[in-house]
Amino acid sequence: MVGVVDLLMVGLLFSANGAALAIGLMGYKGNSHVRWNKVCNVFDKFCDQVAVSILLSLLAALAFTASVAITLL
């Protein structure tokens, strides 16, 4: 049962990382269809911090996935 819940948490974790990455790219490139302008040309330091945090979150998600895989095997 714990393994199933861990796998569910892995799925939710990667889903949250994907959503954060999508919004980060929206801030980086903008979206002309909904008239959202780029914000990274104004807030350089903030966008760099967001990029680093998304990268670290993805690395942590991969480490958690490896931990779950080791536990289940």
C-alpha positions as CSV (number, residue, x, y, z in Angstrom):
1,M,0.0,0.0,0.0
2,V,2.8,2.4,0.8
3,G,4.4,1.7,-2.6
4,V,1.2,2.6,-4.4
5,V,0.9,5.9,-2.4
6,D,4.6,6.6,-3.2
7,L,4.0,6.1,-6.9
8,L,1.0,8.4,-6.7
9,M,3.1,11.0,-5.1
10,V,5.7,10.7,-7.8
11,G,3.1,11.3,-10.4
12,L,1.8,14.4,-8.5
13,L,5.3,15.7,-8.1
14,F,6.1,15.5,-11.8
15,S,2.8,17.0,-12.6
16,A,3.5,20.0,-10.4
17,N,7.0,20.4,-11.9
18,G,5.5,20.4,-15.4
19,A,2.9,23.0,-14.4
20,A,5.6,25.2,-12.8
21,L,7.8,24.8,-15.9
22,A,4.8,25.8,-18.2
23,I,4.2,29.0,-16.2
24,G,7.9,29.8,-16.1
25,L,8.1,29.5,-19.9
26,M,5.0,31.7,-20.1
27,G,6.9,34.4,-18.2
28,Y,10.0,33.9,-20.2
29,K,8.4,34.0,-23.7
30,G,5.0,35.5,-23.1
31,N,1.9,34.6,-25.0
32,S,0.6,36.7,-27.8
33,H,-2.8,34.9,-28.0
34,V,-3.9,36.1,-24.5
35,R,-1.7,39.3,-24.6
36,W,0.6,38.3,-21.8
37,N,3.9,40.0,-22.3
38,K,7.4,38.7,-21.4
39,V,8.4,39.5,-17.8
40,C,11.9,38.1,-17.7
41,N,13.3,41.1,-19.5
42,V,12.1,43.2,-16.5
43,F,12.7,40.8,-13.6
44,D,16.0,39.1,-14.6
45,K,17.0,38.0,-11.1
46,F,13.6,36.6,-10.3
47,C,13.4,34.6,-13.5
48,D,16.9,33.2,-12.9
49,Q,15.8,32.1,-9.4
50,V,12.7,30.4,-10.8
51,A,14.7,28.5,-13.4
52,V,17.1,27.3,-10.7
53,S,14.3,26.3,-8.4
54,I,12.5,24.3,-11.2
55,L,15.8,22.5,-12.0
56,L,16.4,21.6,-8.4
57,S,12.8,20.5,-8.0
58,L,13.2,18.2,-11.0
59,L,16.4,16.8,-9.6
60,A,14.7,16.1,-6.3
61,A,11.8,14.4,-8.1
62,L,14.3,12.2,-9.9
63,A,15.9,11.3,-6.6
64,F,12.5,10.5,-5.1
65,T,11.7,8.4,-8.1
66,A,14.9,6.5,-7.6
67,S,14.2,6.1,-3.9
68,V,10.8,4.6,-4.7
69,A,12.2,2.3,-7.3
70,I,14.8,1.0,-4.9
71,T,12.2,0.5,-2.2
72,L,9.8,-1.4,-4.5
73,L,12.6,-3.7,-5.8
